[in-house]
Amino acid sequence: MAYWIRFTGCLLVAACAARGRIAIDFALTQPEKVPTLVIVGSLDNPDIHRIVDRLVRDVPGARRILIEGAGHMVNMEEPARFSEIVLGFFPGLDGKSGVSSPKSSPAGSEPSDVRAAVEALRDAGLRRDVEALERLYAHDYFHTNPDGSTMGREQVLDSYRTKPEMTITSVEADEWKAILRGPFAVASERVTFHGRSADGHPFVSRYRVTYVLERRDRSWCFVNSHSSLLGIDRDTSTP
């Protein structure tokens, strides 16, 4: 069960997303664009997630928050987190428009928090820790490869589940930049991988990686990433 919540200044509406057509039809009949919050458990059934996807896509101003580890009865399984999210929705409303100010970041958000999340993702990838990656990747996460192809969340996770053709021994990162805008952050860094190819030869590869993160619940999660290949050096003596 997912809940969608709408604030119009005098009306608060909550509806079960299991009746998604009713919820969407009602929301689309409202003439004003108002903030809409959609809360869903990560373990809820795929039909609910499809309804939520449509609601977020079709209703102007809709924002989705995924509660990791919660199932169908998200409000009963995680009542404290559910209440915190709903109550936190109102302080972020800005005056008459009801739209969050783009100049402010969520309470407690700092560039160091974003950097810590990126470091956690990088470390989980090096260790091929799929469980940690599942916690860090949003339900709707996708990655864009250097050649322009894209990979969905499950494709990325599967790539970490399978035995790699090459071995990465260490990872370094520098040239860090980050921008915070409301509940979103964009971060960029240069990542250097040291490892050995399938035939045992050492290599150093460098990428520029850009991450898009969203503050969901009380932590940052990754909704998108993009990597650009800067070069591959088989002469590891080159700095």
Number of C-alpha atoms within 10 A of each C-alpha: 19 26 23 26 19 19 17 16 12 5 8 11 13 14 17 14 24 17 13 21 13 13 20 20 13 11 22 15 9 11 7 11 16 20 21 24 20 22 24 26 26 20 17 19 12 10 12 20 21 13 19 23 14 14 25 19 12 14 21 15 14 19 17 17 21 20 22 20 13 17 19 17 16 24 20 12 14 16 12 10 16 21 12 12 18 15 11 14 17 13 13 18 17 12 11 8 14 18 15 19 15 12 8 13 18 18 12 8 18 13 14 10 13 25 17 12 18 21 13 15 20 17 16 18 17 16 14 18 15 17 10 15 22 16 15 22 21 22 21 14 19 20 21 17 15 15 9 10 8 15 14 15 19 15 13 17 19 12 13 18 12 9 10 12 10 15 17 18 12 13 17 11 16 11 9 13 13 16 14 20 14 18 19 20 22 18 19 21 19 19 20 19 19 17 20 17 14 11 8 10 12 18 19 21 17 20 19 19 20 21 19 19 26 21 18 21 18 14 14 23 27 27 19 20 19 18 21 16 15 13 11 14 14 14 11 14 8 7 6
